[in-house]
Amino acid sequence: MSQEYFYEVALLKSPLEPLTYKSQQLLNIGALVNVSLGNRKNLNPAVIIKKVDEPSFKCLDIQEVTSYYYDAKMLSIAKFIASYYVCSLGEALSLYTPFEEKIVLETSAFQSNIELSKEQEEAYAFLKAHQQALLFANTGSGKTEIYIKTIEEHLNQNKQAILLMPEISLTPQMQKRLEKVFGKSIAIWHSKITKKKKQEIIEGLLRGTIQLIAGARSALFLPFRNLGLIIVDEEHDDSYKSDQKPRLNVKDLSIYIAKQHNLQLILGSATPSISSFHKIPYFRLSKSFFPTSKSITFFENQTALSVDIKNKIQKTLDENKQVIIFLPTRANFKYQVCSSCGKSVECPYCSVSMSLHKNTLALKCHYCGYAQQIPQVCPSCKTGIIQNLRIGTAQVEEELISLFPSKNIVRFDRDSITTNTKLKAVLNDFNNEKIDILVGTQMLSKGHDYHNVTLAVVLGIDSVLNMNSYKSREKALSLLIQIAGRSGRKGYGEVVVQTKNKEFFEHYLVHSDYEAFLNDELEFRQELYPPFYKMAKLVFAHTNGLKAQEEMNKYVKILKDIKKIELVGFGESGVFKIANKYRYEILLRSNNIKELIQVLHSIHSPMVTIDMDTIK
């Protein structure tokens, strides 16, 4: 009788715990195999994770052994993801693209000839001296040159490198800069490239003909044989956090991987996140490459385009310069602000703005559940009226077309830019000065270089400042600095900000800077919020709202009694109904990570989605 071996396997993309199967051949840990599940005809891909003794129950055979495998690093990182972000090992492993056995390595050498300035040299030396570091670089200070120099060093040691960027920052411009130095050794990786192209890139990576991947967050999970460097550009960007299971944050995971496997890590941003600033040594690169001067003007007018703003746009267009107009969201967002002082109504218990719940005509805090009637007069200034305002990109675009009929006005948001081709076309047209005014959302704030833009108009920034979130100040200021950085890249630039919170923005934009803000904000968060505390959100969703509410209430009772975990708040989700499902949520907070993760793993509900390190 032939020898039988028994293995635990993790089923890819499945929430199931590992299952035991048998095989007549001795298999390697990490091998990708195909197995059948119960009586189903279709085969399931699975990964061998452990050799085990023969169990007391009957086991099915492993049907097929492929030539693909997951290496020890992938397995250990997947185990961490499954534990920390509360998902199955199969779900964590399914993030990865496996290795293929039959590949021969090739190598090549690079010479960038980039001359760094004195300050850039200092930054470069600092990053070299600190294995994991933050490059806190003002817009236009030349961080890309430092990235290229560091990448070149690793590639010339036959190591591989990843340059992670928010998907929208993977511009043709950036691609050209990298290809100029690294030629065919670089590949661009994002969700919109074809399956065939992806296959070519993976083969190139395994063969060694591709050594640098510049890509969106999924690039971190490609089969790197000899990774030496991870760069996370625009590290503050929320798009590094996945909104699908596993709900991981690729920036945070990059820090973990770099520390575990002793890789060089560079986080880069003009407005770094508070957690990175607090935890990681940083170098401040503040000198701008091109001599620029910038003026910032604040307007209180609440209508979309005031007379002053229209005049400034006209003047800029008359000078044959370009304009960008920014709005926080593409939709007709709603927000409650005072008509006199511009403040929103804050929760008395959480220092965050409350949200409007139209069906109950109440303002509600999503942190602690406190609710109150919409007040007749503003609680801050006692004179103004709390108003519900609406504004959107489509409305602004319409108004501009009627004001400047001879000009080319284009919308730049996720409704109008649906493909990578459209993105390239609009950016090319804008850079070639075929577009006069670009009206857009947060996509505009990403690191695009617009050299002929001398006016940036920022509308509705108060809606970000008044969000129902502990991160609202950080998000509003960071966004404003990123947008302001798009104007006057070479020479003079003007930024016009529509806000009733001039004092806050002016303090950090004109009199002080983002570093001072980060230090002030750390003080504010000390006893309450990340980076000092961990926060997790549980969302219960069901087509029957009552069932979702009952399930939430069941867990509220259980969680209230756990000592080291604080139940911050619970109730209806901010967006109460999505895809015909009613949503209720619980927010947890703790400074004991181990205890919090243990609690999250004890929640077994078919209705729940768990979001560790929630950013919403």
N, C-alpha and C positions, 0 to 999 in steps of 0.2 A: 504493500500500500504506500502510495507516494506521501511524502511529508506535507503537512498543512501548516501554514503560518497565519496568525491572526493579527489584524490591525484595526486601530481606531481611525476613522476617516471623518473629515469635516466636509459636509456637503456644501458646495459653493452656492452663494446667494440664498441659502436656506436658513431660517431661524432655528432649525433643529440643533440640539446638542450633538456632539460626535457619536457615530454609530460604529458597531463592530462588524467587520467583514472578514472572509478568509480568502487565502490564495495558495496555489500550489508552488508559487515561486517566491524567493526572498526579495522583498522590495525595499527601496530606500525611503527614508523619512523625507517628506516633501514631494514625493512623486505624484503627478496628476494622473488619476485613474478614472474609469467610468464604472458606476455601480447602478444596480436597479433598486428601486424603492418599493417594497411590498410587491403588489401584483402589477405595478405599472409597466407598460411596454417601453416607454422612453427611458433612456439611460441618463443618469445624473453625473456631471463632473464632480469629483471629490478629491481631497488631498489627504495623503497618508500622513498622520500626525504622530502615531505612536505604535510600536509593536507591543502586543499584549499576550498574556497566557490564554489558553483556550477557555472560553467562558462556559457557563453551565447551560446556556441556551443555544439553539441552533442558529448558525450564521449563513447568510447568503454569500455566494462567490463574488469576488471582484471580477467584473466582466472583461475589462480591457485595461492595459497599462499603456499610457502614451509616452512619447519621447520628451514631454515637458515636465518641468519640476520647479518647485519653490525652494529657494535656498534658506539656510538657517537664519539669516538676518530677516528675511520676509516673514518666516514663521514666528520669530520672537516679537517683531513689531506688531504683527497681526494679533498675537496674544495680548499685547498691551492695549491695542485698540479695542478688542473685545471686552477687556476688563474695564478700561477707563470710560469708554463711550457707550457701554452697556449694549452690546449686540452679540451675536453668535460668532464663533471663530470662522465659520463658513462665510458669513457676511463680511467679516474683516478681510479674509483672504481674497474674496472676490474683487477687492479694490485693485489687486496686483495683476500685472501681466507676467506670466511665468517665463522662466528660462527655457531654451531649447538645447539639447545635448550637443548636436553635431556642428559646432561652430569654431572656426579658426580666427585667432586675433590678428589684427593689423595695427600699425602705429604710424603717427605722423608728427611733424614739428611745426611750431608757429612763431611768427615774429610780428608783433603788433605795431612797433615803432611809435607807441603813444608816449608823448612827453607829458609828465604830470607837473602841475604847478607845485610850489613849495608846500602849500596847505594840503593839496591832494596827496603829496608824498608822505606827509605826516599821518594823514588818515590811513593810507595804504600800510604804513609801518605799524600803526596801532592795531589794524585788523589782523595783521600777520602775528602780532605779539599776543593777541587774545583769540583763542580757538573759536569762541562764539562771541560775536560782537554786533553792536547796533551802529549803523552809519546814519547819524541824525544830520541829514544833508538838506540845506535850504534848496528850494526850487531853483534850477539853473546853476547849481554850484559844481556840477560835473561829476556826479556819482557814477554814471555809466562808464566813464574812463577807468575809474578805480575797479569797477566790476570786471571790465575786459582784461585789465592788467592781472588781476587775481586769477581769473579763469585761465588765462594764458599760462601762468606759472604751473597750475595743476595739470593742464593738458600736456605740457612739455615734460611732466614727470610720468606720462602715460596713465594719468588718472582721468576720471570722468567728472563732469560738473553739471549741475542743474541750475538754471536761472528761472525761478518761479515768478510769474507776474499775474495780476488780474487779467482775465481773458481779453478784456477790451484794450489792455495796454500792449498786446502783442501786435503792434502796428507794422505795416510795411517798412516804415522808417527805421524802427528798431531792428527788424530783420536785416535790412541793408547794412546797418552799422556792424552787426555781428558777422554777417557773411563776408564783409570786407576783410576782416581779420581771420575768421575761422573757416572760410570757404565752405566746402562740402561736408566739413566735420560737424556742422551745426544743423539741427533740425528743429522746426517749430511744431509744437504739439498743443492742440486744443480740440474742443468738442466738435468743431465744424469740418475737420479734415476727413477725407474719405477713408473707408476701411482699407483699401488697397495701399494708400499712402501710409497709414498707420503701420501696416505690415512691413512696408519697406523700411520705415524708421526703426522698428524693433529689430529687424534683421541687421541693419547697419550698426545699431547699438551693440548687438551681440558679437558682430564681426570686428568691431573696433573702428569701423570707418566713420561712425558718428560718435563723437566724444562729448558733445555739449548739447543738451536739450534745453531750449527756452520754451517754457510752456505754462499752461494753466495748472490748477492744483493736481489733476490726475497724473501729471508728469512725474510726481514723486513716487509713483507706484510702478514705474517701468523697470525692466530687468537690468540694473546696473551691476557690472562685475567688479568694478574698482572705483567706486564713487569717492571723490576726495573733497568736494565742495558743494554746498547748497547755498544759493543766494535767494532770499525772499524779498523781492522789490515791492514797494508800496505795502509794507508789511502790516500797516494799520487797516488795510481794506477788509471789509466784512465778507467779501466774496471768497475768502479763504476758508470760511466756515460753511460746511455742507448743510443743506437743509433737507437732505435725505439720509436715511439710515445707511451706514453708521454716520451719526451727526458730528463728524470730527472737524477739528480746526487744523488745516494743513500747516499753517504757520507754527502753531504750538507743537504739532507732531514733528516738524522739521527740527525744532529745538531739542525735542526728546531724542530723535534719531542721531543728531549731531553729537549730543552728549554721550549717548550709549555706545556709539561706534567711533568716537573720537574723530569726527569730520570737522572741517572748517565750515563755519556758518556765518553768513553776513545777512543781517536784517537791514533793509534800507527804507527810509521814508523822510519826507520833509515834516511830517506830522506824526511821529511814531505813537503807537498805542501805549497807553499808560502801563500795561503789564510788562511790555518789553523794556520800556524806559526804566521801570522800577527794578527789574530782575537782571538785566544784561548790561555789561560795561559798554559805554557808548563814546563815540567821537563826534564832536559837533563840527560839521563842515558848513561854514556860513558864507564864505566869499562867493559872489556870483561870477560866472565866467564872462558874461557880457556886461558892460557898464549899463545899468538900468536905473531909472528913477520912476517912482510910482506914487500916484496920489490916490487917496481913498476918500470917497465922499459918502455920507450917510443920508438917506432920505426916509422920512417917516410915512410918506404917502402910502396908503394901503391899496389903492387901485393899482392894477397891474403895471401900467406904464404912465408915469406922471409926465407933465409937460417938460420938466427939467430933464428927465431921462430921454424923452423923445428928441429934445434939442441936442443933447450930447451925442445921441446916435447919428443925427443928421450931420453934425459937425465932423464926426469921425468918418462917415461915408464920403463927405465932401473932400476930405483929405486923402481919399483912396485907400483908407485903412479898413480893417475888418473888425467886426463886433461879435462877441459871444454873449448869449443871454441864457442864464442858468435858472432852472426851477428845481426844487428838491425831488419832485416825483412827476411822472408823465401824466398821472391821472388828475382829476379835479380833486385835489386833496382838501380835506376839511380840517380846520383847526380853530380852537377857541382862544381868542386873544382879546385883551381890553382895548377899546377904541382910543383910550387916552394914553395909557402907560405901556401898552404892548406886552404886559405880563399875562401869563396864563394862570388858571386857578390851580394852586399846588395842594397836594395832599398834606394835611397837617401832621401826618405820621411818617411820611417817607421822603420828603423833599424831592418829589418828582411831580410833573404835571399830570392832571387827571384827564381821562378821555371821555368824549361825549358818547353816551349810549342813547341813540335817538328814540328807540322804542319805549324807553322808560323816562325819557326827557331828563336824564340825570347825568352828573359828572361822576366818574368812578375811577378809583385808583387800582391799577392792575397788580400792584405789589401787595397791598394788604386788604383789598376788597372794600375799603371805605367808600361810601357813596354819599352824594348830597345833591340837592336841587341845583339847577343852574342859577347862580345868584343874579339878582336884579342889577346890582352894581358891583364893580370890581373890588375884591377884598383888599387889593394892594393900595390903590390910590383913592378908593372910596367915591370916585366921581364918574369914571368911564363905564361904558356898558360892555359886557362880554358878548363878542360877536362871533358868528360862525362864518368863516371866510372860505371861498373856493377859488381856485385858479389852476390852470393847466397849460401844458405846452401847446396844445392845439389852439386854445383861445388866444394865446400870445402870438402864435404864428399868424393867425387870421388877422389880428389887429395890425401886425407889422406889414403884412401884404397890402392892407388897405392904406397904410401910411406911406409906404415906400414901394409903389407898384412897379417901378422900373428896376428894382434891385432883386438879386437872387437870394431868396430866404429859404433855408432848409432846416428841417427838424431832425434832431439827432437824439433819438430815444429808442427804447426797446420795441416800441410799436412800429417805428419806421425803419429801423436798422435790423432787419431780420436775418440777414446772412453775412458771412465774412466778406463776400464780394461787394455787397452794398457798403459795408463799413470802409473797405479799402477805397471804393469809388468816392464816397463823401469826403474822406480825409484827403485824398489826392486832389479833388476839386478845391477843397478849402485851402490846402497848401499852395495850389497853383493859382489862388486868388480868383477862382471862378464863382465862389460863393461869397456874398457880402456879409450876411448875418447867419450865424448858426445858433439855433434855439434848441437847448437840450437839457437833459437831466444829469444825474451823477456821472453818466458816461463821459461828460465833458471834463470832469475833474481829473480823469486819469492822465498819466504822464505824456500827453501828446505835445509836441513842440509846434506852436503856431507863431511864426516869426513876424507876421504882419498884423497881429491883433494888438490894438492899442486901447480897446475898451472892453471891459468885462462887466456885465450887469447881472447882479445877483438878486433874484426876487424870492420872496417867501421863505427866507432863511429862518424866520421866527418859528415856522412850523417844525423845524428840526430842533431848535432850542427848546420848544415847548412839548417835545415828545414825552410820552409816558415811559421814560427810561432813565436809569441812573447814568447812562452814557450820553444823554442829550447834549450837555455842554461840550463834551469832547467831540462828538460828531459834528455839531454845528460849526465850531471853530476850525476843526481840521478841514472840513469841506470848504469853508470860506477861504482858508489859506491856499488850499489846492486850486480853487478856481482863480483866485487872485494871481496865482503863479502862472496862469495861462496868458495873462495880459502883459505886454511890454517885455517879452523875452529878450529883445534887443532894443535898447533905447527906452523911450518914454511909454509908460502905460498908465491907464486910469481904471480904477475899480469903483463901481457905484453899487452901494448896498442898500436895499430897501429893508429897513428894520425899525422897530420901536424900542429895540434894546441896544441902542448905540453905545451906551457906557460900557457894557460887557465887551462887545467886539472891539471898540476903540482902544480899550485898556490894553488888550493883548496884541492888537494888530499895529497900533501906532506907538503907544508908550512903552510897551513891554514886548514879550515874544512868547512863542509856544512853549519854550522850556520853562518859563516862569509859570505859565498856565498849568503845565504838568505837575509842577511842585505844589501849586495851590490845590489842585484837584486831588492829589494824593492825600493831602491833609484832610480834605472833605470826606474822602472815602474810608479813612482809617478804621472806623468802628463798624462799617456797614457793608461795603461793597468790594468787588474784585479791584485790585489784585490781592487784597488782604483776606477776602472770603471767597469761597467757591459758591457758585449759584447753579442750580439745576431746575429745569422746568419739566413738569409732567403734563402732557395734553391728552385729555380723554375725549375721543370723538365717536359719535354714533349717529345714524340717521334718525334715531329716536332720542330727542334732546333730554327727555326725562331719565332714560337709561344712562346717558353720559354723566348727567348730574349726580345720579345715585352712586355711580362708580367713583366719581370724584369724592363725594361725601364719605364713602366707605374708607377711602385712603386718608382723608383728612383726619378721621378719628384715629386711625392707626399711627399716622405720622406725628400727631400732636403730642404723643407720649414718649417720643424718642428724645433722650436727653441732649445729645451733642448736635442735634439737627434742629434748626429753627424753621418753622413753617411760617414763611413771610406773608403769604397771602394766597387766596384761592377765589375762584369764581368764573364768570364767563370770560372766554378769551377775547382779546382786542378785536379780532375778526371772528365773530361768533359762529358764522356758518361758512364752510368751504366745501365745495363739491358735494353739496346736499347733506353734509354732516354737521351736527351741532357740536361746538367745542367748549370744553371747560378745562381750566388749568389750575395747577398747584405750583407755587414757587417755593423752592427750598434754599436755605443758606447755611453754610457751615465753614468753620476754619479747620475742621478735621476731615481731610480728604478721604482717608481710609474708611472712616465711619460712613461718610456720605455715599461712597461707591457701594459699600456693603448694603446700605438701605436701598439704593437704586436697583441693585440686583435682586432684592427680595420682592420687587413689585412685579407680579405676574397677572397682567390683565390683557385680554385681547383688544381692548380699546385704547391702550396707552401708547404714546410715543414719548421717549425719554430724551431730553436734550441737556447733556452735561455741558457746563460752561456756556449756558445760554447767553446770546448777545441781544436777544429781543426784549 
